[in-house]
Amino acid sequence: MSDFEFEVFENPRIGRDYVITTTVPEFTSVCPVTGQPDFGEIVIEYTPHKECLELKSLKFYMQSYRNKGIFYEQLTNDILDDLCMACKPKWMRITSKFTPRGGISTDVTCEYKAKKGIK
């Protein structure tokens, strides 16, 4: 889990379920084996509960991965954990789609669903 300080704001429609989709089309991190840069897109989808993610702090959080050596699977799950901790959504899905390298492309998807009766 990250110690990043996220900013959030109050959900303007708490009584309605809706989905927010945010795309980070220029995501970068570093391959922990080769040290080469990895380029990809991160898609964040969530149904907010009481709070929504503020986009400026989300941008800075995503940029914090720029020089971090991390596997796709780990970073996708870390992002889900960190964002769920920040805004406590009803539901969230993170999909990372990485640019092909050596003729192989990788997409990783992970999902969170709050337990029924969250307050």
C-alpha positions, -999 to +999 in steps of 0.1 A: +000+000+000+011+035-009+016+063+016+004+087-011-020+114+001-050+114-022-075+142-023-112+132-026-145+152-027-180+144-017-201+124-041-227+148-055-253+120-060-249+096-031-284+082-036-276+071-072-253+044-085-233+056-115-199+047-130-169+071-133-144+060-159-109+077-159-083+068-184-045+074-180-033+070-216+004+077-210+012+056-180+048+046-175+067+024-152+099+003-154+105-034-160+120-047-128+141-073-148+155-053-177+152-017-164+135-007-196+105+016-196+070+001-199+043+021-216+006+015-212-028+028-204-046+025-171-084+025-171-101+032-137-138+024-134-157+028-102-191+034-086-185+059-058-200+056-023-195+088-002-164+102-020-149+106-055-112+107-065-099+142-073-081+140-106-050+162-099-039+140-070-047+109-091-024+123-118+004+128-094-001+093-079+001+078-114+033+097-121+048+083-090+052+050-109+073+065-137+107+052-123+094+023-102+105-012-112+073-033-109+056-061-127+022-054-144+003-077-121+016-061-090+011-025-101-025-032-112-034-047-078-015-020-059-034+007-078-067-010-070-058-013-033-046+023-030-076+038-048-101+017-028-084+028+004-086+065-007-123+067-017-139+035-004-161+029-035-190+006-039-172-011-068-140-005-087-122-021-116-086-014-127-074-025-162-038-020-173-031-024-210+006-024-219+022-016-252+035-048-269+071-057-264+087-084-284+054-092-301+035-098-268+010-075-252-004-078-217-037-066-201-043-071-164-077-065-148-086-066-111-118-057-094-132-048-059-168-050-047-178-037-013-196-059+010-233-054+012-245-028+037-215-004+036-222+029+053 
